[in-house]
């Protein structure tokens, strides 16, 4: 079982920056982390993808954050980061870390998705 611990949310003024971190722990030797990413959700809306990064460092961003947010990962620490610059009030949301693992047992592979508990990001003057 993999656990995710997020940190870095908070209150920031428009135009400011925040850096979110999400550390995964608890995986065994036969479990590899594939994709890591961040989603966000506001009240009454569905959770939406913000950014994702694969284990080959291929990235994908929501159009609304391209050029402002940067996702990265440290595979030695099973940690994913989201650097958020030029924040806007519409970026206000609960941000959730996401990790997809692939467990290997013989020739079988099993994908499992994990979610963090969420961290509040509020952009307001």
N, C-alpha and C positions, 0 to 999 in steps of 0.2 A: 504494500500500500504506500502510495506516494503522498506526502503532505506538502502543501504550498504555503509559504508565509510571505505576505506582501508588506511593503513599507514604502513610505515616501509621499503619501497623500497629504492634503492640507488645504489651507486657504492662501490664495495668491491673487495679486492685483492683475488686471488685464495687461498683457504685454510681458508678464513675468514668466518664470520658468519653474518647473518641478521635475524631479527625477524619481520615477517609481522603480522599485526593485521587487523581485519575486524569486525566492530561493526554494528549490525543490529538495526534499530529503526523503529517505526511507526506501529508495529503490535498491533492489538486489542486483547481482552481477548479470543476470539474464534479462534485465530490463534496460532498454535504451530510451533516452528522451529524443523524440523526433521533432515535432513542431512545438514552439513556445510562442505565446502571444498575449495580447491584451484586448479585452473587450470592454465596453462601457454601456451603462444603462441609466436612463432617467425615468422618473415615475411615469407610469402609463405607457411606456415604450418598450419595444423589444431590445434585447441585448444586441449590440452591434459590434462588428470587428473594428478595432482601431488599427492594429498592426500585428503582424506575425512574422516569425523567422524560422526557417527550417534548419535541420542539422548540417546543411551544406551552405548556410548563411544566405539563402535566398529570402528576400523580404517582400512583404505585401502590405500596403497601407490603404486606409480609407482615403478617398479623395479629399475629404475635408481637413485632413491632417498632413497631407504630403507637403514636404518642404518645411514643416514646423516640428514634427515629431521624428525621433530616430529610435528604432529598436535595435538592441544588440544583446548578445548573450556571452556568458563566460562558461564554457563547457567544463572547465576544471572545477567549477563550483556549482554546476547545475542551476545557474541563475540567469534570469532574463531581466533586462532593463528597458525602461521607456523614458527617454529624455524628451521632455515637452517644453518647447520654447514658444514665444509669442502667443501665450495662452489667451483665449477669448472666453467671454461669459458662456458661450454655447458649448464650451468644452466641459462645463460643469456636469459631473456625473459620478456614479460609483464605478470605479475601474476594477475589473476582474482579471486576474492572471489566469492563463490557460496553458495547460501542458498536455501533449499527447505522447504517450509512451507506447513502445512496442516490446512485448515480452516474448522471448523465444524459448520454446521447449521442444527440443528435437527439431523436427521439420515444421512444427506449428508456430504460428505467430499470432499474437493477440494484441489488438489495439485497445487502449483505455484512455479516456479523457478525464482530466482532473481540473478542478476549479479552485481558485483561492477564495477567501472569505469576502473579498471586496475592500477597496479603500476609497474614501470620499475625496474627490477633487472639487474644490469650489473656486471659481474665478469670479471675483467681485471686487469692486472698489468700495 
